[in-house]
């Protein structure tokens, strides 16, 4: 994802790529623009970066965002797995009355954001729902942030959900994880996939399937660039790309 972000920023006419950070391969030229890859975030300060984009893993993101807050660098974050405690800490690091913004999105694909909105709109008209998220075999957390947020938004949109009829699980966990309002969430990790999700809703005599597929990491870049350009006007912590799409 880092290389894809670098390519997208370099290709954008109003943005400049000034630094790239990866402690595992410092010194190597990044793919676009010949910007050398630095081992630490200090390179961002040295280059005068205004916005940092973080697609790492949870432990690294916590440290990176603390650094950004301390150095007055806006942050756009695609890392997932943040707990409520993490979000509370980020709200402390990036106060709403301050001048630094932290923008977090479980999914930067605009189609995925629309999928969540459509599922939220449909929820009051159905009594049962399940979420199936499918990702590449390198994703280490489950369920995905998109799946969790989808279930949360559906649960908030409707308080009437049928009870799960399951009484026996021959294989433990076969019914997936129990999400908000009893909405089951299933995670698939499979080589060859990128990021995919289905929302299944059912009521008497009919069902509705809402699905989004990201076949390539380039699908996330329009949303990332949108957030990079907007985060400077959003002090504090903002969660969800829908905030920028008027949804």
C-alpha positions, 0 to 999 in steps of 0.5 A: 500500500505504501508504494501505491500511495507514493505513486498516487501522490506523485501523479496528483497535480497538487500534491508533492511526495517529499518523504517515504518511511519504511524501517525494513528497507531504508535507503532504497529509492521508492518507486515514484519520484526517486524519493529515498526511503527513510528508516524513521519518521524524523524524515517527515519533519526534515522534509517539511511534510504537512500530511503523513499517510499511515498504512502499517499495523496497529502497534506501529500506527499508535507510535506513528500517530503519537509522533505526528501529533507531537510534530504538528503533522496531519495524519491520514490513516488506513491501518485498522484494528483501533480499539475504543481506547485507542480512539480515546487516546487519539482524541487526546493527542489530536484535540478538536480545538487544536490545529492538527487533524487525524483522519481514519478510514476503515476503507478508502474505496468509495464503493465500499463506503457506498456499500455501508451506506446502502446496508444502513439504508436497507437495515430497517426493512429486513429482520436478519442480516449477516456480513461476510468479509474476504481479504488477502492472506496477509491481513492479520486482523479479523474481522475487518474494520469495514465489516465491524463498522457496517454492522454497527451502522446497520444495528444503529439503523434498526432495533428489530432483528430476529433471533439466531435459530442456531442451537448446535455448532458441530464446528465451533465458530461456524456461525461466525463472530457475534457483532452488534445487535447479533449480526453475524460477521464472517472473515475469509482469508484467501490468497489471491484476494484483495478486499471484498465484502458481502452484506446479506439481508433477509425477510419473508420471501426475499433477500438482498445482497450488497457486495463490493469488490476491490480487485486492486489497491489502486481502488483505495487511492481516490479516497486516500487523496481526498482525505489528504487534501481535506485533513488540514481543515479537519482538526481533531479525529475524524472517522470514516470517508463518508464524512467527505462524501456527504453521506 
